[in-house]
Amino acid sequence: MKRLLFVALMLLITSPLYAAAATFSMTGDYYVEGKWWGNYNLDKYEKATVRYIDQEINLYPKIQVGNTTLNFRIDLAEVVWGGPEAVDRSDYAANVKGLDQFRTGDGRIVTNDANINIERAYISHKFNDTYTLDVGLQDGGGWGTIFGNTVVGQYRIKLTQNTKAGTFLYYYEKPANLALDNTAEQGDTTTVRNGEEDDTENFYLGYINKFGPITVKNLLGYSYGSSADLNLDNRGLFSWAETLALNGDLGAISFESEFSYKRLRCDLTTAGGFTSDTGNQHWKVYGGYINVWKDLGTMTPGFLAAYGSFDENAPTAKGFDFGANFNTTPIFGDQLGLGGGNDLLGMTAYKLYVNDIKTPAKPLTLSAFAAYIVSNQNSSDAQDADGVVSYYDGLTAWEAGIGGAYQITDNLVYNAWTSYGKAQLSSKYKNYAATLADPADARNLSHDPDAMYLLANSLTLSF
């Protein structure tokens, strides 16, 4: 059905009758990427080696009729050959040339034999120079810099207002609604409490303005998340959030920075092993990031620092996640999500880097980085209430890598890179028979995991 809809759409937008009523344009990109991982499971004794190739095509069609534009993002042929993302590992051997299902970087499960996905679809209407309205499936989860961002498709209504005092943005989102499964009306109060009240709604107010060389982006948000199933009582998860991002070119240096603060509340009578007399639990998570760099013409050196808080007493959402779009480092950030996040979670990272190093071969540029990571996660004991061992309290890690990009044509780029990372456990946990990978493996008593390393290359086409 997806293929039929896609073919019908392509026929429609390329027909002469359609072209008479509207204009059509399309951009896109394609990449194919191969990776070789050493010690993929971050173990001491049973070190896994993993090799795989993945590819993806993204199309961005636009259909414009007057002041209204219909925008799409269509994902095609997102396929992994022989990768570690298999949903059912029992099928791994049978599907080494193309897994039936695999997880993408943003957590979606993709099926290889039906992977034509319309990931964005929304209309944008410009009323005048002041107001623009966007309605439909848009990017959600991003603001300011990429720090803390995990951008996913989100159904939203967005109004943009341009004024002399700056640009104001108003968002409304409704990610979940359980009213159609209201078993509470039938006497079952353990799953859905009260129909329309058991949904999720997000409200945001954004502001953007430029003051001299500095651009300010501020976002206030409130989430009414009563669809969250916490402690089986459906009382939900609610949050107030503020994100302030600053960036600019000061001449001597360029910079970008962001600070995010989120105050959360869940209506639980018990959570995380403690009890509230009022039935309410309040906690907060926050993170900060600054990145400074200088374009020297022949290279661009820079330094960044990022911090994410952690609260061991919180019942859920205990730490600040750097986000799937941030990618602090290829191994500990992008691939492992050290700390249990999409990228680093409840950690501090320091990173020195040099980008765009010019070489005598003009199409070739090089890059390099070195990063040091310290965990902010803490625990009163090595084992939590469920008997699970956590190694993130006191953990430190470092990672370094180099890479190169060769511009074959204006639209075609070949990239190759390598990275090497080592994690070290706190001495307080070395009396527990486990590793980061397998808490049941007693042979790893008192040992840090061996290093993990990566070799990768890719070919990217943009059009």
Secondary structure as GFF3:
##gff-version 3
##sequence-region A 1 463
A	DSSP	alpha_helix	2	14	.	.	.	ID=ss1
A	DSSP	alpha_helix	16	21	.	.	.	ID=ss2
A	DSSP	beta_strand	23	38	.	.	.	ID=ss3
A	DSSP	beta_strand	49	65	.	.	.	ID=ss4
A	DSSP	beta_strand	68	81	.	.	.	ID=ss5
A	DSSP	three_ten_helix	89	91	.	.	.	ID=ss6
A	DSSP	three_ten_helix	93	95	.	.	.	ID=ss7
A	DSSP	beta_strand	101	103	.	.	.	ID=ss8
A	DSSP	beta_strand	109	111	.	.	.	ID=ss9
A	DSSP	three_ten_helix	112	114	.	.	.	ID=ss10
A	DSSP	beta_strand	117	126	.	.	.	ID=ss11
A	DSSP	beta_strand	131	140	.	.	.	ID=ss12
A	DSSP	beta_strand	152	163	.	.	.	ID=ss13
A	DSSP	beta_strand	166	177	.	.	.	ID=ss14
A	DSSP	three_ten_helix	179	181	.	.	.	ID=ss15
A	DSSP	three_ten_helix	183	186	.	.	.	ID=ss16
A	DSSP	three_ten_helix	195	197	.	.	.	ID=ss17
A	DSSP	beta_strand	199	211	.	.	.	ID=ss18
A	DSSP	beta_strand	214	225	.	.	.	ID=ss19
A	DSSP	beta_strand	237	249	.	.	.	ID=ss20
A	DSSP	beta_strand	254	266	.	.	.	ID=ss21
A	DSSP	beta_strand	270	271	.	.	.	ID=ss22
A	DSSP	beta_strand	274	275	.	.	.	ID=ss23
A	DSSP	beta_strand	281	293	.	.	.	ID=ss24
A	DSSP	beta_strand	300	308	.	.	.	ID=ss25
A	DSSP	pi_helix	330	335	.	.	.	ID=ss26
A	DSSP	beta_strand	347	358	.	.	.	ID=ss27
A	DSSP	beta_strand	364	375	.	.	.	ID=ss28
A	DSSP	beta_strand	396	407	.	.	.	ID=ss29
A	DSSP	beta_strand	412	424	.	.	.	ID=ss30
A	DSSP	three_ten_helix	427	429	.	.	.	ID=ss31
A	DSSP	three_ten_helix	442	444	.	.	.	ID=ss32
A	DSSP	beta_strand	452	462	.	.	.	ID=ss33
###
